[in-house]
Amino acid sequence: MVRAWFMDDSSGDQRLPHMGQAVSMEEVAQLGVKYWQVNAEEFETDGYFCELREKEGYSYMDVIELSPDKLPGYEQKIKSFFEEHLHDDDEIRLIVKGSGYFDIRDKSDSRWIRIECLAGDMISLPRGIYHRFTLGSKNYVKAARLFKGNPVWTPVNRSQETDTHRARQQYLASLSVVC
């Protein structure tokens, strides 16, 4: 079951928990993040998962494994995933094995909220939300990536220009409705 907390201010290995004050999943949902619990062992044939994909319109799926021996250029890729960025599309992931952390900005945009995802956790980050990703301390995750339509993996790294990016502006407008 997914957990979330404000990250502490310590530096060091990004793959460690950096655990601070707990954040409820209701608070995370107010930021537009969706969460589901799925049977990770049989997700491809699981009725609930199939219904969820259809209901949410997730028409494309692939499965990736991230670890030093599975991903060429692992260290560089992990650093790029940990750069603060946004996307033009929702980012939907189901953790099949292993673990990882999605970090998102709080509503004030001043603190990181860390969301721990384990096997069976499925999360959807809304388009335009600033976020980053890292693996857990075991350096391994197998995840299903889901998309509405054709897959797009292009990150837009945070800069002064991204604050005026269309997806970012739409995300911020949605917060005034959600909260």
C-alpha positions, 0 to 999 in steps of 0.5 A, spaced: 500 500 500 502 506 497 505 511 503 507 518 502 510 523 506 514 530 506 521 529 505 526 531 510 531 536 508 537 532 508 542 531 502 545 524 500 542 518 496 536 519 493 534 512 493 533 513 501 526 514 504 528 521 506 522 520 511 519 526 514 511 528 516 506 523 513 502 526 508 495 522 507 493 520 500 487 524 501 492 530 501 495 527 495 489 526 491 488 534 492 494 535 488 490 531 482 494 524 483 490 518 482 492 511 486 489 504 485 491 497 488 492 492 483 494 484 483 501 485 480 502 478 479 497 477 474 495 484 472 495 483 465 489 478 465 486 481 472 479 483 471 479 489 475 486 492 471 483 491 465 476 494 467 480 500 470 484 501 463 478 501 459 475 506 464 481 511 464 482 510 457 489 507 457 490 504 451 497 503 450 502 499 455 509 496 455 513 493 461 520 496 463 525 493 468 530 498 471 536 496 474 544 496 473 544 490 469 537 491 465 538 498 463 544 501 458 546 507 461 543 506 468 546 511 472 545 517 467 538 515 466 536 515 473 539 522 474 535 524 468 529 521 472 530 525 478 531 531 474 524 536 476 520 536 470 513 535 467 509 532 462 504 534 456 500 527 458 499 524 465 504 519 467 501 512 469 505 507 472 504 500 475 509 497 479 510 490 478 516 488 482 521 492 486 520 499 488 520 506 487 519 513 489 515 519 485 516 526 488 511 531 487 511 538 489 506 540 494 501 546 493 505 551 495 510 549 490 516 549 496 516 542 499 517 535 496 512 530 497 515 523 496 510 517 494 513 510 495 510 505 490 511 498 491 508 492 487 501 492 486 501 500 487 498 504 480 499 511 480 497 517 475 500 523 476 497 529 472 500 532 466 503 539 468 505 537 475 512 538 477 515 531 479 521 526 479 522 519 480 528 514 483 528 507 485 528 504 492 535 502 495 535 495 492 536 499 485 530 495 481 523 496 479 519 492 474 513 497 471 508 497 466 507 504 463 500 506 461 498 511 456 492 514 453 493 513 445 501 513 443 506 513 448 510 520 449 516 520 454 518 527 453 520 530 460 520 538 460 525 540 465 523 545 470 525 552 468 522 559 468 519 557 461 516 551 464 512 555 469 508 558 463 508 551 459 500 550 457 500 543 461 503 547 467 498 552 467 492 547 466 494 543 472 495 550 476 488 551 474 485 544 476 488 545 483 483 551 484 477 547 482 480 540 486 482 544 493 
